[in-house]
Amino acid sequence: QLQASGGGLVQAGGSLRLSCAASGRTFSSYGMGWFRQPPGKEREFVAAHSWNTGSTYYADSVKGRFTISRDNAKNTVYLQMNSLKPEDTAVYYCAAQWMGHCSTTDSYYDHWGQGTQVTVSS
């Protein structure tokens, strides 16, 4: 089970850090990803973290502004979002893929969190 938190309302140029806490004892064996669904649009890939190599991958739209990290001791993955733009407004979801290596396809993920709203005002 995944529980996302940390969303909110922020002005353009501001920062937020999303957290996703996982239950269970096998968190370290899951590749983790963040996706988002803007209003009226389909869900899209944001960032991913490999389960074992430390590799990360980002959508071009967030590269250089967002950072995904994980703390296996806390069963938590984070998404640090800096220099936020109004177009980053979306519901953000965390997801877990068994032994995943930075998958960008949502159908490859096995478990999903409930989503947290991020709203960036101009």
C-alpha positions as CSV (number, residue, x, y, z in Angstrom):
1,Q,0.0,0.0,0.0
2,L,1.3,3.5,-1.0
3,Q,0.3,6.7,0.7
4,A,1.2,10.0,-1.0
5,S,1.3,13.3,0.8
6,G,2.8,16.8,0.6
7,G,0.7,18.4,-2.1
8,G,-0.7,21.8,-1.8
9,L,-1.1,25.3,-3.3
10,V,2.1,27.1,-4.1
11,Q,3.0,30.2,-6.2
12,A,4.9,29.9,-9.4
13,G,8.7,29.6,-8.7
14,G,8.0,27.9,-5.4
15,S,8.9,24.4,-4.1
16,L,7.1,21.4,-2.7
17,R,8.3,18.0,-1.6
18,L,6.0,15.1,-2.1
19,S,6.4,11.9,-0.1
20,C,5.1,8.4,-0.7
21,A,5.2,6.0,2.2
22,A,5.0,2.3,1.5
23,S,3.8,-0.5,3.8
24,G,5.4,-3.9,3.8
25,R,8.9,-5.3,4.0
26,T,9.8,-5.4,0.3
27,F,10.0,-1.7,-0.6
28,S,13.7,-2.0,-1.5
29,S,12.8,-4.4,-4.2
30,Y,10.5,-2.0,-6.0
31,G,11.3,0.5,-8.6
32,M,9.4,3.7,-7.8
33,G,7.8,6.2,-10.0
34,W,5.9,9.4,-9.9
35,F,3.2,10.2,-12.4
36,R,0.7,13.1,-12.7
37,Q,-2.6,13.9,-14.2
38,P,-3.3,17.5,-15.2
39,P,-6.9,18.7,-15.3
40,G,-8.6,17.3,-18.3
41,K,-5.6,15.4,-19.5
42,E,-4.3,11.9,-19.3
43,R,-1.9,10.7,-16.7
44,E,1.8,11.2,-17.6
45,F,5.2,10.1,-16.4
46,V,7.2,12.4,-14.2
47,A,10.1,10.6,-12.7
48,A,11.4,7.2,-11.7
49,H,14.0,5.5,-9.5
50,S,15.5,2.1,-10.1
51,W,15.0,-0.5,-7.4
52,N,18.7,-1.3,-7.1
53,T,21.1,0.8,-9.2
54,G,20.3,4.3,-8.0
55,S,19.5,5.3,-11.5
56,T,16.8,7.9,-12.1
57,Y,14.9,9.1,-15.1
58,Y,12.9,12.2,-15.7
59,A,10.4,13.6,-18.2
60,D,11.8,16.4,-20.2
61,S,9.3,18.8,-18.8
62,V,10.6,18.4,-15.3
63,K,14.3,17.7,-15.9
64,G,16.5,20.0,-13.9
65,R,13.6,21.1,-11.6
66,F,12.4,17.9,-10.0
67,T,14.4,15.3,-8.1
68,I,13.3,11.8,-7.1
69,S,14.9,10.1,-4.2
70,R,14.2,7.2,-1.9
71,D,15.0,6.1,1.6
72,N,14.7,2.4,1.9
73,A,15.1,2.5,5.7
74,K,11.9,4.6,5.9
75,N,10.1,2.8,3.0
76,T,9.6,6.2,1.4
77,V,10.1,7.8,-2.0
78,Y,10.3,11.6,-2.4
79,L,9.8,14.0,-5.2
80,Q,11.4,17.4,-4.6
81,M,9.8,19.9,-6.9
82,N,11.5,23.3,-7.5
83,S,10.8,26.2,-9.8
84,L,7.3,25.1,-10.1
85,K,5.2,26.4,-13.0
86,P,1.4,26.6,-13.4
87,E,1.6,23.8,-15.9
88,D,2.9,21.5,-13.1
89,T,-0.6,21.7,-11.6
90,A,-1.9,18.1,-11.4
91,V,-2.8,15.2,-9.2
92,Y,0.5,13.4,-8.5
93,Y,0.6,9.7,-8.0
94,C,3.4,7.5,-6.7
95,A,3.7,3.9,-8.1
96,A,5.7,0.8,-7.4
97,Q,7.0,-1.8,-9.9
98,W,8.6,-5.0,-8.7
99,M,12.3,-4.8,-9.6
100,G,11.6,-1.9,-11.9
101,H,14.3,0.1,-13.7
102,C,12.9,3.5,-14.3
103,S,9.8,2.5,-16.3
104,T,7.9,5.4,-17.9
105,T,4.8,3.3,-18.8
106,D,2.2,3.4,-16.1
107,S,0.8,-0.1,-17.0
108,Y,4.1,-1.6,-15.9
109,Y,3.6,-0.5,-12.3
110,D,2.0,-2.9,-9.8
111,H,0.8,-0.6,-7.0
112,W,-0.4,2.9,-6.9
113,G,-1.0,5.5,-4.3
114,Q,-4.1,7.6,-3.9
115,G,-2.8,10.8,-5.4
116,T,-2.0,14.2,-4.0
117,Q,-3.1,17.5,-5.5
118,V,-0.5,20.1,-6.5
119,T,-1.7,23.5,-7.6
120,V,0.7,26.1,-8.8
121,S,-0.7,29.7,-9.1
122,S,0.7,32.2,-11.5
